[in-house]
Amino acid sequence: MPFDRSQPYNDLPLLPPAFELETKAVLKQAIVANRVLANLRGLAAKIPNQGVLINSIFLQEARLSSEIENIVTTNDELYRAAADADGKTDAHTKEVLRYREALYFGFQALKDRPLTTNLFIELVQLIKQAQIGIRAIPGTALKNDVGAVVYTPPAGESVIRDKLANLEQFIHAEDDIDPLIKMAVMHYQFEAIHPFPDGNGRTGRILNLLYLVEKQLLDIPVLFLSRYIISNKAGYYEGLRRVTEEQDWESWVLFMLRAVEVTAQQTFDQVTRILDLMEAVRTRVQIEAEGIYSKDLIEVIFHQPYTKIQFLVEAGIAKRQTASRYLQVLVELGVLREQQVGREKYYINEALFKELTY
């Protein structure tokens, strides 16, 4: 029988796929993607304070992943909100920040436990700030921009849980499949199961990064996979469709491997530029303002683009009055730009901001 997009896909095949995954073309692309990813991992490991990458790059991945779901915020609003603890910002920005929170939560959780259905649920609950669980109510259907049904995921909580249990087994199976190929398969299967009423796309993209960490292909989840998906959105959804309707695994796996290769190289280049920028600022401050220089000060102003006086205080660099003076010196040097927004004063690292939003 031909595939019926309007009927729940309860016959979604279990993993591993009954098709050749490691074709000649796939293995060739996997070698390239693994090499570039290893270069990124090695570079990130050289950073003394990895919080610099975690805070800044996490946020960009969060923004781009949310943008795929038409949740859009500006970079200015996002980084300003990230610097504030009061949560006073618009709904879209809050949702992007929750994505970062979920990504960081998952990253920390991997230190104690593996990827499981329970962790998937915790992630989506953080993203949506709601007690979301496995879909129990039928009627879910995915539609295109003109309202036509393009896919109906499996229905029935027990069916969905059985398929998630199989996905867990596949993720943790001791086999010889290249981990990057498994990531591609895992991502398709999670999106096809579509286990939650909302937040599936963002949860699935977080799982990609967490899987790379779990398999020790990255030490921290710094990879802009969402950037590639946005740039190749039609190809992404077409690839998912072709697996579902034609069992075309090769094209899909190749798409995801190229995504890893391209984004790993982009992220490598960006991290390199950020490190060079940090070193240039460190050298300049040490020469031109030796009295305020410290390694910790440089790290704080590169922790994220928007800095506040209290950040220096909380880092133990100086008390409030002295911290204010330090930041003013950096403004005078042109390292930072001062901006007053309401009652709040921010010190913006414009070079870092430009680099992150490039």
Contacts in CASP RR format, 6 or more apart in sequence:
PFRMAT RR
TARGET T0000
AUTHOR 0000-0000-0000
METHOD contacts of the structure
MODEL  1
MPFDRSQPYNDLPLLPPAFELETKAVLKQAIVANRVLANLRGLAAKIPNQ
GVLINSIFLQEARLSSEIENIVTTNDELYRAAADADGKTDAHTKEVLRYR
EALYFGFQALKDRPLTTNLFIELVQLIKQAQIGIRAIPGTALKNDVGAVV
YTPPAGESVIRDKLANLEQFIHAEDDIDPLIKMAVMHYQFEAIHPFPDGN
GRTGRILNLLYLVEKQLLDIPVLFLSRYIISNKAGYYEGLRRVTEEQDWE
SWVLFMLRAVEVTAQQTFDQVTRILDLMEAVRTRVQIEAEGIYSKDLIEV
IFHQPYTKIQFLVEAGIAKRQTASRYLQVLVELGVLREQQVGREKYYINE
ALFKELTY
3 9 0 8 1.000
3 244 0 8 1.000
3 245 0 8 1.000
5 149 0 8 1.000
5 150 0 8 1.000
5 151 0 8 1.000
5 152 0 8 1.000
6 141 0 8 1.000
6 149 0 8 1.000
6 152 0 8 1.000
7 152 0 8 1.000
8 138 0 8 1.000
8 152 0 8 1.000
8 153 0 8 1.000
8 154 0 8 1.000
8 155 0 8 1.000
8 156 0 8 1.000
9 151 0 8 1.000
9 152 0 8 1.000
9 153 0 8 1.000
9 154 0 8 1.000
9 192 0 8 1.000
9 244 0 8 1.000
10 154 0 8 1.000
10 155 0 8 1.000
10 156 0 8 1.000
10 159 0 8 1.000
12 153 0 8 1.000
12 154 0 8 1.000
12 163 0 8 1.000
12 189 0 8 1.000
12 192 0 8 1.000
12 193 0 8 1.000
14 163 0 8 1.000
14 166 0 8 1.000
15 166 0 8 1.000
15 167 0 8 1.000
15 169 0 8 1.000
15 170 0 8 1.000
15 185 0 8 1.000
15 189 0 8 1.000
16 170 0 8 1.000
16 173 0 8 1.000
16 175 0 8 1.000
16 177 0 8 1.000
16 185 0 8 1.000
17 185 0 8 1.000
17 247 0 8 1.000
17 249 0 8 1.000
19 247 0 8 1.000
19 249 0 8 1.000
20 249 0 8 1.000
20 250 0 8 1.000
21 177 0 8 1.000
21 181 0 8 1.000
21 185 0 8 1.000
21 249 0 8 1.000
21 250 0 8 1.000
21 253 0 8 1.000
22 30 0 8 1.000
22 177 0 8 1.000
22 178 0 8 1.000
22 181 0 8 1.000
23 250 0 8 1.000
25 250 0 8 1.000
25 254 0 8 1.000
26 181 0 8 1.000
26 250 0 8 1.000
26 253 0 8 1.000
26 254 0 8 1.000
26 257 0 8 1.000
27 178 0 8 1.000
29 254 0 8 1.000
29 257 0 8 1.000
29 258 0 8 1.000
29 261 0 8 1.000
30 178 0 8 1.000
30 180 0 8 1.000
30 181 0 8 1.000
30 257 0 8 1.000
32 257 0 8 1.000
32 261 0 8 1.000
33 180 0 8 1.000
33 257 0 8 1.000
33 258 0 8 1.000
33 260 0 8 1.000
33 261 0 8 1.000
33 264 0 8 1.000
34 178 0 8 1.000
34 180 0 8 1.000
34 217 0 8 1.000
36 260 0 8 1.000
36 261 0 8 1.000
36 264 0 8 1.000
36 265 0 8 1.000
36 268 0 8 1.000
37 180 0 8 1.000
37 212 0 8 1.000
37 217 0 8 1.000
37 218 0 8 1.000
37 223 0 8 1.000
37 260 0 8 1.000
37 261 0 8 1.000
37 264 0 8 1.000
38 217 0 8 1.000
39 264 0 8 1.000
39 268 0 8 1.000
40 218 0 8 1.000
40 222 0 8 1.000
40 223 0 8 1.000
40 264 0 8 1.000
40 265 0 8 1.000
40 267 0 8 1.000
40 268 0 8 1.000
40 271 0 8 1.000
41 217 0 8 1.000
41 218 0 8 1.000
41 219 0 8 1.000
43 268 0 8 1.000
43 271 0 8 1.000
43 272 0 8 1.000
43 275 0 8 1.000
44 50 0 8 1.000
44 53 0 8 1.000
44 218 0 8 1.000
44 219 0 8 1.000
44 220 0 8 1.000
44 222 0 8 1.000
44 271 0 8 1.000
45 219 0 8 1.000
46 275 0 8 1.000
47 53 0 8 1.000
47 271 0 8 1.000
47 275 0 8 1.000
48 295 0 8 1.000
48 299 0 8 1.000
49 299 0 8 1.000
49 303 0 8 1.000
50 219 0 8 1.000
50 220 0 8 1.000
51 303 0 8 1.000
52 274 0 8 1.000
52 278 0 8 1.000
52 299 0 8 1.000
52 302 0 8 1.000
52 303 0 8 1.000
53 220 0 8 1.000
53 222 0 8 1.000
53 271 0 8 1.000
53 274 0 8 1.000
54 104 0 8 1.000
54 220 0 8 1.000
54 222 0 8 1.000
55 82 0 8 1.000
55 303 0 8 1.000
55 304 0 8 1.000
56 274 0 8 1.000
56 302 0 8 1.000
56 303 0 8 1.000
56 304 0 8 1.000
56 305 0 8 1.000
56 352 0 8 1.000
56 356 0 8 1.000
57 222 0 8 1.000
57 224 0 8 1.000
57 267 0 8 1.000
57 270 0 8 1.000
57 271 0 8 1.000
57 356 0 8 1.000
58 100 0 8 1.000
58 103 0 8 1.000
58 104 0 8 1.000
58 221 0 8 1.000
58 222 0 8 1.000
59 78 0 8 1.000
59 79 0 8 1.000
59 82 0 8 1.000
59 96 0 8 1.000
59 97 0 8 1.000
59 100 0 8 1.000
59 304 0 8 1.000
59 356 0 8 1.000
60 224 0 8 1.000
60 356 0 8 1.000
60 357 0 8 1.000
61 100 0 8 1.000
61 103 0 8 1.000
61 209 0 8 1.000
61 221 0 8 1.000
61 222 0 8 1.000
61 223 0 8 1.000
61 224 0 8 1.000
61 225 0 8 1.000
61 226 0 8 1.000
62 96 0 8 1.000
62 97 0 8 1.000
62 99 0 8 1.000
62 100 0 8 1.000
62 103 0 8 1.000
63 73 0 8 1.000
63 75 0 8 1.000
63 78 0 8 1.000
63 96 0 8 1.000
64 224 0 8 1.000
64 226 0 8 1.000
64 227 0 8 1.000
64 230 0 8 1.000
65 99 0 8 1.000
65 201 0 8 1.000
65 202 0 8 1.000
65 205 0 8 1.000
65 206 0 8 1.000
65 226 0 8 1.000
66 72 0 8 1.000
66 73 0 8 1.000
66 92 0 8 1.000
66 95 0 8 1.000
66 96 0 8 1.000
66 99 0 8 1.000
66 202 0 8 1.000
67 226 0 8 1.000
67 230 0 8 1.000
68 201 0 8 1.000
68 202 0 8 1.000
68 205 0 8 1.000
68 226 0 8 1.000
68 229 0 8 1.000
68 230 0 8 1.000
68 233 0 8 1.000
69 199 0 8 1.000
69 201 0 8 1.000
69 202 0 8 1.000
71 92 0 8 1.000
71 95 0 8 1.000
71 96 0 8 1.000
72 92 0 8 1.000
73 90 0 8 1.000
73 92 0 8 1.000
73 93 0 8 1.000
73 96 0 8 1.000
75 353 0 8 1.000
75 356 0 8 1.000
75 357 0 8 1.000
77 89 0 8 1.000
77 90 0 8 1.000
77 93 0 8 1.000
78 93 0 8 1.000
78 96 0 8 1.000
78 97 0 8 1.000
79 304 0 8 1.000
79 305 0 8 1.000
79 306 0 8 1.000
79 353 0 8 1.000
80 89 0 8 1.000
80 306 0 8 1.000
80 341 0 8 1.000
80 346 0 8 1.000
81 87 0 8 1.000
81 88 0 8 1.000
81 89 0 8 1.000
81 93 0 8 1.000
81 94 0 8 1.000
81 97 0 8 1.000
82 97 0 8 1.000
82 100 0 8 1.000
82 304 0 8 1.000
82 306 0 8 1.000
83 304 0 8 1.000
83 306 0 8 1.000
83 307 0 8 1.000
83 308 0 8 1.000
83 311 0 8 1.000
83 346 0 8 1.000
84 344 0 8 1.000
87 94 0 8 1.000
89 97 0 8 1.000
95 127 0 8 1.000
98 126 0 8 1.000
98 127 0 8 1.000
98 128 0 8 1.000
98 129 0 8 1.000
99 127 0 8 1.000
99 202 0 8 1.000
99 206 0 8 1.000
101 126 0 8 1.000
102 123 0 8 1.000
102 124 0 8 1.000
102 126 0 8 1.000
102 127 0 8 1.000
102 202 0 8 1.000
102 203 0 8 1.000
102 206 0 8 1.000
103 206 0 8 1.000
103 209 0 8 1.000
103 210 0 8 1.000
103 221 0 8 1.000
105 122 0 8 1.000
105 123 0 8 1.000
105 126 0 8 1.000
106 119 0 8 1.000
106 122 0 8 1.000
106 123 0 8 1.000
106 206 0 8 1.000
106 210 0 8 1.000
107 210 0 8 1.000
107 213 0 8 1.000
107 220 0 8 1.000
107 221 0 8 1.000
109 119 0 8 1.000
109 122 0 8 1.000
110 210 0 8 1.000
110 213 0 8 1.000
110 214 0 8 1.000
113 119 0 8 1.000
114 171 0 8 1.000
114 172 0 8 1.000
114 214 0 8 1.000
115 168 0 8 1.000
115 171 0 8 1.000
115 172 0 8 1.000
115 207 0 8 1.000
115 210 0 8 1.000
115 211 0 8 1.000
115 214 0 8 1.000
116 168 0 8 1.000
117 134 0 8 1.000
117 161 0 8 1.000
117 164 0 8 1.000
117 165 0 8 1.000
117 168 0 8 1.000
117 195 0 8 1.000
120 164 0 8 1.000
120 190 0 8 1.000
120 195 0 8 1.000
120 203 0 8 1.000
120 207 0 8 1.000
121 132 0 8 1.000
121 133 0 8 1.000
121 134 0 8 1.000
121 196 0 8 1.000
123 203 0 8 1.000
123 206 0 8 1.000
123 207 0 8 1.000
124 132 0 8 1.000
124 133 0 8 1.000
124 196 0 8 1.000
124 198 0 8 1.000
124 199 0 8 1.000
124 200 0 8 1.000
124 202 0 8 1.000
124 203 0 8 1.000
125 131 0 8 1.000
125 132 0 8 1.000
125 133 0 8 1.000
127 199 0 8 1.000
127 202 0 8 1.000
127 203 0 8 1.000
128 198 0 8 1.000
128 199 0 8 1.000
132 196 0 8 1.000
132 197 0 8 1.000
132 198 0 8 1.000
132 199 0 8 1.000
133 195 0 8 1.000
133 196 0 8 1.000
133 197 0 8 1.000
134 157 0 8 1.000
134 160 0 8 1.000
134 161 0 8 1.000
134 164 0 8 1.000
134 195 0 8 1.000
134 196 0 8 1.000
135 153 0 8 1.000
135 155 0 8 1.000
135 156 0 8 1.000
135 157 0 8 1.000
135 160 0 8 1.000
135 194 0 8 1.000
135 195 0 8 1.000
135 196 0 8 1.000
135 197 0 8 1.000
136 156 0 8 1.000
136 157 0 8 1.000
137 197 0 8 1.000
138 155 0 8 1.000
138 156 0 8 1.000
139 152 0 8 1.000
139 155 0 8 1.000
140 152 0 8 1.000
140 153 0 8 1.000
140 155 0 8 1.000
140 194 0 8 1.000
140 197 0 8 1.000
141 149 0 8 1.000
141 151 0 8 1.000
141 152 0 8 1.000
142 149 0 8 1.000
142 150 0 8 1.000
142 151 0 8 1.000
142 152 0 8 1.000
142 153 0 8 1.000
142 194 0 8 1.000
143 149 0 8 1.000
143 150 0 8 1.000
144 150 0 8 1.000
150 241 0 8 1.000
151 192 0 8 1.000
151 241 0 8 1.000
151 244 0 8 1.000
153 192 0 8 1.000
153 193 0 8 1.000
153 194 0 8 1.000
154 160 0 8 1.000
154 163 0 8 1.000
154 193 0 8 1.000
154 194 0 8 1.000
160 193 0 8 1.000
160 195 0 8 1.000
163 189 0 8 1.000
163 193 0 8 1.000
164 193 0 8 1.000
164 195 0 8 1.000
167 186 0 8 1.000
167 189 0 8 1.000
167 190 0 8 1.000
167 193 0 8 1.000
170 182 0 8 1.000
170 185 0 8 1.000
170 186 0 8 1.000
170 189 0 8 1.000
171 182 0 8 1.000
171 186 0 8 1.000
171 211 0 8 1.000
177 185 0 8 1.000
179 211 0 8 1.000
179 212 0 8 1.000
179 215 0 8 1.000
179 217 0 8 1.000
180 217 0 8 1.000
180 256 0 8 1.000
180 257 0 8 1.000
180 260 0 8 1.000
181 253 0 8 1.000
181 257 0 8 1.000
182 211 0 8 1.000
183 208 0 8 1.000
183 211 0 8 1.000
183 212 0 8 1.000
183 256 0 8 1.000
183 260 0 8 1.000
184 252 0 8 1.000
184 253 0 8 1.000
184 255 0 8 1.000
184 256 0 8 1.000
184 257 0 8 1.000
185 249 0 8 1.000
185 253 0 8 1.000
186 207 0 8 1.000
186 208 0 8 1.000
186 211 0 8 1.000
187 204 0 8 1.000
187 205 0 8 1.000
187 207 0 8 1.000
187 208 0 8 1.000
187 256 0 8 1.000
188 240 0 8 1.000
188 243 0 8 1.000
188 252 0 8 1.000
190 200 0 8 1.000
190 203 0 8 1.000
190 204 0 8 1.000
190 207 0 8 1.000
191 200 0 8 1.000
191 201 0 8 1.000
191 204 0 8 1.000
191 240 0 8 1.000
192 240 0 8 1.000
192 243 0 8 1.000
192 244 0 8 1.000
194 200 0 8 1.000
196 203 0 8 1.000
205 225 0 8 1.000
205 226 0 8 1.000
205 229 0 8 1.000
208 225 0 8 1.000
209 218 0 8 1.000
209 221 0 8 1.000
209 223 0 8 1.000
209 225 0 8 1.000
210 221 0 8 1.000
212 218 0 8 1.000
212 221 0 8 1.000
212 223 0 8 1.000
213 219 0 8 1.000
213 220 0 8 1.000
213 221 0 8 1.000
222 267 0 8 1.000
222 271 0 8 1.000
223 260 0 8 1.000
223 263 0 8 1.000
223 264 0 8 1.000
223 267 0 8 1.000
224 263 0 8 1.000
224 266 0 8 1.000
224 267 0 8 1.000
225 259 0 8 1.000
225 260 0 8 1.000
225 263 0 8 1.000
227 263 0 8 1.000
227 266 0 8 1.000
228 258 0 8 1.000
228 259 0 8 1.000
228 262 0 8 1.000
228 263 0 8 1.000
229 236 0 8 1.000
229 259 0 8 1.000
232 255 0 8 1.000
232 259 0 8 1.000
235 255 0 8 1.000
236 255 0 8 1.000
239 248 0 8 1.000
239 251 0 8 1.000
239 252 0 8 1.000
239 255 0 8 1.000
240 252 0 8 1.000
242 248 0 8 1.000
242 251 0 8 1.000
242 252 0 8 1.000
243 249 0 8 1.000
243 252 0 8 1.000
270 355 0 8 1.000
270 356 0 8 1.000
270 358 0 8 1.000
273 355 0 8 1.000
274 302 0 8 1.000
274 352 0 8 1.000
274 355 0 8 1.000
274 356 0 8 1.000
277 302 0 8 1.000
277 351 0 8 1.000
277 352 0 8 1.000
277 355 0 8 1.000
278 298 0 8 1.000
278 302 0 8 1.000
281 298 0 8 1.000
281 301 0 8 1.000
281 302 0 8 1.000
281 335 0 8 1.000
281 351 0 8 1.000
282 293 0 8 1.000
282 295 0 8 1.000
282 298 0 8 1.000
284 333 0 8 1.000
284 335 0 8 1.000
285 292 0 8 1.000
285 293 0 8 1.000
285 297 0 8 1.000
285 298 0 8 1.000
285 330 0 8 1.000
285 333 0 8 1.000
285 335 0 8 1.000
286 293 0 8 1.000
288 333 0 8 1.000
289 329 0 8 1.000
289 330 0 8 1.000
289 333 0 8 1.000
292 325 0 8 1.000
292 326 0 8 1.000
292 329 0 8 1.000
292 330 0 8 1.000
294 317 0 8 1.000
296 315 0 8 1.000
296 316 0 8 1.000
296 317 0 8 1.000
297 312 0 8 1.000
297 317 0 8 1.000
297 326 0 8 1.000
300 307 0 8 1.000
300 311 0 8 1.000
300 312 0 8 1.000
300 315 0 8 1.000
300 317 0 8 1.000
301 307 0 8 1.000
301 330 0 8 1.000
301 335 0 8 1.000
301 336 0 8 1.000
301 347 0 8 1.000
301 349 0 8 1.000
301 352 0 8 1.000
302 349 0 8 1.000
302 352 0 8 1.000
303 311 0 8 1.000
304 352 0 8 1.000
305 348 0 8 1.000
305 349 0 8 1.000
305 350 0 8 1.000
305 352 0 8 1.000
305 353 0 8 1.000
305 356 0 8 1.000
306 346 0 8 1.000
306 347 0 8 1.000
306 348 0 8 1.000
306 349 0 8 1.000
307 327 0 8 1.000
307 336 0 8 1.000
307 346 0 8 1.000
307 347 0 8 1.000
307 348 0 8 1.000
307 349 0 8 1.000
308 344 0 8 1.000
308 345 0 8 1.000
308 346 0 8 1.000
308 347 0 8 1.000
309 320 0 8 1.000
309 323 0 8 1.000
309 324 0 8 1.000
309 327 0 8 1.000
309 345 0 8 1.000
310 320 0 8 1.000
310 323 0 8 1.000
312 318 0 8 1.000
312 323 0 8 1.000
312 326 0 8 1.000
312 327 0 8 1.000
313 319 0 8 1.000
313 320 0 8 1.000
313 323 0 8 1.000
317 323 0 8 1.000
317 326 0 8 1.000
318 326 0 8 1.000
327 336 0 8 1.000
327 338 0 8 1.000
327 347 0 8 1.000
328 338 0 8 1.000
330 336 0 8 1.000
330 347 0 8 1.000
331 337 0 8 1.000
331 338 0 8 1.000
331 347 0 8 1.000
335 349 0 8 1.000
336 347 0 8 1.000
336 348 0 8 1.000
336 349 0 8 1.000
336 350 0 8 1.000
337 347 0 8 1.000
337 348 0 8 1.000
337 350 0 8 1.000
338 345 0 8 1.000
338 346 0 8 1.000
338 347 0 8 1.000
338 348 0 8 1.000
339 345 0 8 1.000
339 346 0 8 1.000
339 347 0 8 1.000
339 348 0 8 1.000
340 346 0 8 1.000
END
